[in-house]
Amino acid sequence: MFAHNIAIHSAESRITLTCDETVVAQTARALKLHEPPLLPVYYIPRDDVNMNLLQPSPHKTTCPFKGEARYFHLVIGEQRYENAAWTYESPGDEIADIKDFIAFYDSVVETGED
């Protein structure tokens, strides 16, 4: 599926995201979004994310191709990672597949593929 230079594909393996040895998300249903020249990003279905670790952030950004992104802080114990995850709640038709999916910054989570 394409919009602009964006391609979305199903991930080829099971994905586990961890932070501070805590499993943040685990799924076999991840989508991999490619938007050159940026590195690919995994989008995880909300149902497969430990939403108890996320706190809504007032931070928002807008992409002309994907729409408005809403952010979450990741909280593990006493550690809070500001704006560590984002979601597009109303993406354009061409990338509607990422609706209700959440992405995380690689600088915050480690991604393991099974």
N, C-alpha and C positions, 0 to 999 in steps of 0.2 A: 504494500500500500504506500502511495507516495503523495506528498504535498511539499511544494518547494523542492528542496533536496533531501527530504526526510523519507526514510524507509523504515518500516516496522516489520519485524519478523518474530516468530515464536523462538524463545531460547531453545537451544538444542539439548540442554541438560537441566537437572534439578539445581536450583540456586539457593544458597544459604547466605544470609547477610548477618554478620556478627559485629559487635562493638564491645570492647572491654570484656570479651569472652561470654557475652550475652547474645543469644540468638534474637535478632531483631525481626527477621522474616525468613521463611522457608517455603519454597514453592516449586512446582513442576510446570507452572503456568505463566512464567515471566515472559515479558515481551522485551525485545532488544531494539532500541530506537537508534538509528544511525542518522546523523545530521552533520555531514562534512562541513568544515574541517574539524569539528569537535569529535572527541572520543565517543564510542557507543555507550549508551546508558541503559541499564536494566530498569524496567517498570514492573512493579510487583502488585498483584491484585490486593486490594485492601483486606480481603478476607484472609490473606496469607501473611499479613503484617501484624506484629504484636502491637496493636493500637494503644494498649495501656502504657507503652513507653513513649508515646507521642503527645505533645501538647501543642494546640493551635498557636500559631504565631500571627501577629498582625502584619507581618511582612508579605508583600505581594510584588510580583514582577509581571511584565507583559512581553510576550513574544509575538511579533507580527504573524507568525505562521502557526503557533500552537495556542495562542490566547493568553489568558491570565493564569498565572501560577500562584497557588496558595501554599504557604510554607508551614512546617511543623518543627518544633524543637524536639530533639531526642534526649530523653532523660533516663539515665541509668544510675540508680543509687543517688549519690550526691552530685554526680557529674551531669551537666546540662550542655548539650551541643546545640548552639543557636542555629536555627534555620537549616537543619541538617537534611530535611526531606521536603519534597514538593509534590504537588498534584495539579493536574489541569482538570477542573470540574466540568468545564464546558468547552472542550477542544473542538476545533473545526471538523467538518464532516470527513475530510481526507485522513484525519488522524484520530477519529472517534474511538479507535480501539484502546487508547490509553486512558479513556474516561474511567474513573474509579480505580486507577492504578497509582502507586506512589513510587517515586524515585528517590534515591539517597546519594549524597555526595560521597565519592570514593575516598575523600580525605577523612571521612568519619567512620565509614563501615568497611569491613573486609568482605569481599565477595568470593565465595567458594562455589565451585561447580562440581557436581557429582557425575 
